[in-house]
Amino acid sequence: MLDHYFKQLNLDLKKQGIATPQLIVDEAALKQNIQHVQIRLAHATHLKARLVVKSLASLDLLKLLSAQINTQRFMVFHQPHIISILENFAEADILLGKPMPAQAVRHFFEQHAAWSDANIQWLVDTQQRVQQYLEIAQTYSRCLKLNIEIDVGLHRGGVQSTQQLIEILKLIERNPQYLKLSGLMGYDAHVTKIPAIIKKPELAYHGSQQTYAHYQQLIQKQFPTLWNEALCFNGGGSPTFSLHTTASVCNDLSFGSMLLKPSDFDSDFLQALQPALWIAAPVLKVLPFTQLPSMSLLDKLPHKCKALFIYGGYWLADYVYPDQCHTHALYGRSSNQELVNVPKNCDIQVDDFVFLRPTQSEAIIPQFSELKLYRTHAFETWQTFSE
Ligand SMILES: Cc1ncc(COP(=O)(O)O)c(C=O)c1O
């Protein structure tokens, strides 16, 4: 099945005269993944979808997903992406996925005064950062929406105790002219990453949800002036998408990578989704076997593999086609012209393509200036974020 797919893709790429490495999005697989998300979300009416921009970093892709999943909520991780999203989505609701350095926030208000009233939830993790953001709000006479990062078990920073949360909330409560609480963000990627022998994912999820609920109740009971029904309680990502859409104390769910399903997202929880992202790299040279520099004695030995040199290489990706293609442990890796071994009887020529499956989308997409949306025999070109 995959054999037939890559043979066809190889022919289609060559027919189009494409001769450089390409990042390919398979339209059929993407559609299927979108459908899966639509169905799960239709059953989880308490959750609003939020697209993770860094994992889907192409405006055309985001526009398609925004229309199909019916959301203009975005989680943004990179300052320049904020403006791209604001310029392209009239109803954009942005939640920062990591706390921006205060200086980056200052630049935003300095350089983009026109967007100073945009719907942005700035993520804060410590009282010190809230204090810095307060000073920015005072300088620019703005009221900043603050979403508080809470540690629900991932231990990547954020609020780790009731005391820390109370201190932040007090600071916000004392400065209503400049600061407004907009919600909480608790990322729970650890849930499916802890070895099951130590903790079962369902149990880890339950624990993270309990922590989340504890902080929600604290706001409601001790800070009623900050509490309102519109607060954004963000959770997720892709690894816990199916758990959240089954039951969640959150009302806002971020996800991105699962729609393209790079191999880091091969998990029992995402079994229904299809890999939709591939790298295609042209073959530049086909040699009968691998010659290791300064080891010509080995050349006389029988060889099981041919040696290809390809256009590009060393991506965060695994070689998947032709069957059994792999890098050479001793020859080493190259980003410019990588050696790839294929079985001796493999029928591959110069100008054919080899194919790889990225392990993640967020690192790979920025390495390509465009994505090629592939439907059999045809390609559509999508731009990726340039920065
Ligand atoms: C805060 C936060 N939420 C959600 C996600 C999920 O993104 P994805 O679905 O692409 O894994 C991430 C990924 O790094 C994240 O840092």
The ligand as an SDF file (V2000), in Angstrom:
LIG
                    3D

 16 16  0  0  0  0  0  0  0  0999 V2000
    1.4860   24.8590   26.0510 C   0  0  0  0  0  0  0  0  0  0  0  0
    1.2650   23.8750   24.9710 C   0  0  0  0  0  0  0  0  0  0  0  0
    0.0190   23.4850   24.6840 N   0  0  0  0  0  0  0  0  0  0  0  0
   -0.2270   22.6210   23.6970 C   0  0  0  0  0  0  0  0  0  0  0  0
    0.7930   22.0910   22.9410 C   0  0  0  0  0  0  0  0  0  0  0  0
    0.4300   21.0630   21.9320 C   0  0  0  0  0  0  0  0  0  0  0  0
    0.9020   21.1810   20.6600 O   0  0  0  0  0  0  0  0  0  0  0  0
    0.7690   19.9220   19.7060 P   0  0  0  0  0  0  0  0  0  0  0  0
   -0.6470   19.5240   19.6710 O   0  0  0  0  0  0  0  0  0  0  0  0
    1.2780   20.4080   18.4080 O   0  0  0  0  0  0  0  0  0  0  0  0
    1.6290   18.8460   20.3000 O   0  0  0  0  0  0  0  0  0  0  0  0
    2.1150   22.4600   23.2070 C   0  0  0  0  0  0  0  0  0  0  0  0
    3.2210   21.9090   22.4500 C   0  0  0  0  0  0  0  0  0  0  0  0
    4.3830   22.1560   22.6670 O   0  0  0  0  0  0  0  0  0  0  0  0
    2.3560   23.3700   24.2570 C   0  0  0  0  0  0  0  0  0  0  0  0
    3.6120   23.7490   24.5960 O   0  0  0  0  0  0  0  0  0  0  0  0
  1  2  1  0
  2  3  1  0
  2 15  2  0
  3  4  2  0
  4  5  1  0
  5  6  1  0
  5 12  2  0
  6  7  1  0
  7  8  1  0
  8  9  2  0
  8 10  1  0
  8 11  1  0
 12 13  1  0
 12 15  1  0
 13 14  2  0
 15 16  1  0
M  END
$$$$
